[in-house]
């Protein structure tokens, strides 16, 4: 009888084991044998993850996931690295798409090469204006095209508009000046600052069919470099309407955080209503730039620079900024004010402080942060304001800062670590098309500031962990989406990238050359 009981127990154990095996849950995809950087609160690294319905349902060891889940699709990564999909917190997505239709002169290193590219475009598009970008121009001695006379001679009545590298100047021919209704400004045809932007406003807008194709191409560029969420800063009413339609018919997949320009149509159609939030399109923010570029002496500073160059002018009056911020607050919208100079930053911060309660939950942001006075740092912590930076701007402005800033200003420019000390968070963006789209270049720039004296005598460059968080979980927080994305955790969208190298420990100068091998959006491979 005792033997029968033992046999019975063994049989029951076998049945239970078999039942357990049969009860493994079916999922859409299992990742195994990987090094998965979750970017959760503990910054833990795991081997395996299970995905179902576009979301992570489990993460852990290979043994744990294998015992609990089964799938027809198993991704054995053989030790490769997995990170959350990158979030570009400051980009001009629709403008980036528009510029994909322009002639790229980036590799044209002579006047003949430039003219050949422009002529080829004219031949293939005889009825279109010629719009190009990335012309090499380093005044006064290194100008591939010294003036617009040759453009007038070759292209006649066809308007020509060319952005120089860095978007510092635009070269236009006489037909473009006439089409823009401008007086002829200078014999060479180069326009700077406001005049360049004024001329650019007159460029023809692509048709919706053309723009739809360009948007799809821009989305592909994002996926190719591992961006799984992006931003459209200064979103126009027409562009938001187009994006919404493309989502509805399934043409566009990448989630976009639209930061509205404060146009009458946007204010009436979106801001006066409740904020719009879907899985793919979020309209929760209003944005405005209140000063201009540092290198053009258009930023609004507390004092002239070391060489006595005059400050720029505000693009909006303090009263108008106050009213706009109050409207955003009253309607539950996030405010995103772009300010490069320390005086502009002070105005924005004091305006925020006059409206926001202490430690508010509105997550208002300061965009394009370059220069911030030491005494103004406290506003970020007191009012829970998010600093938004574009790290590649450091390299672009480094020589200008060296030549023009006094000792005090050099201590206060690009103070990323000091900003981190206020809120323990900072967000990075590409500023595309006005900066490189690739998150690997952004991450490298964030970790590559030169040593310099600062007020607290600390380096201002980010650590690899901080740089990665600025492109993932902190970016998600800035978009009210930290419960949905930004880290690899149960219940979040399965947005992730696969690379062959550890981007948190590798030799930093090699980062910009790192290739994203695969990109997944909501559990579906998109690269």
Secondary structure as UniProt FT lines:
FT   HELIX           2..22
FT   STRAND          25..26
FT   STRAND          29..32
FT   STRAND          35..37
FT   TURN            41..42
FT   STRAND          45..46
FT   STRAND          48..52
FT   TURN            53..54
FT   STRAND          55..60
FT   HELIX           62..68
FT   STRAND          69..70
FT   STRAND          74..76
FT   TURN            78..79
FT   STRAND          81..84
FT   STRAND          86..87
FT   HELIX           93..99
FT   TURN            100..101
FT   STRAND          103..104
FT   TURN            106..107
FT   HELIX           111..124
FT   TURN            126..127
FT   STRAND          130..135
FT   STRAND          137..138
FT   TURN            139..141
FT   STRAND          142..143
FT   HELIX           149..155
FT   TURN            156..157
FT   STRAND          160..164
FT   HELIX           165..167
FT   STRAND          169..172
FT   HELIX           174..179
FT   TURN            180..181
FT   STRAND          190..192
FT   HELIX           193..200
FT   TURN            201..202
FT   HELIX           208..224
FT   TURN            225..226
FT   STRAND          227..235
FT   HELIX           237..248
FT   TURN            249..250
FT   STRAND          255..261
FT   HELIX           264..266
FT   HELIX           267..271
FT   STRAND          276..277
FT   STRAND          281..289
FT   TURN            294..297
FT   TURN            306..307
FT   HELIX           318..330
FT   TURN            331..332
FT   STRAND          334..338
FT   HELIX           342..355
FT   TURN            358..359
FT   STRAND          365..367
FT   HELIX           374..376
FT   HELIX           378..382
FT   TURN            383..384
FT   STRAND          386..389
FT   HELIX           392..404
FT   HELIX           407..412
FT   HELIX           416..423
FT   STRAND          427..428
FT   TURN            432..433
FT   HELIX           439..446
FT   TURN            455..456
FT   HELIX           464..470
FT   TURN            471..472
FT   HELIX           473..478
FT   TURN            479..480
FT   TURN            482..484
FT   TURN            490..491
FT   STRAND          496..499
FT   TURN            503..505
FT   HELIX           508..513
FT   STRAND          518..521
FT   TURN            522..523
FT   STRAND          524..525
//
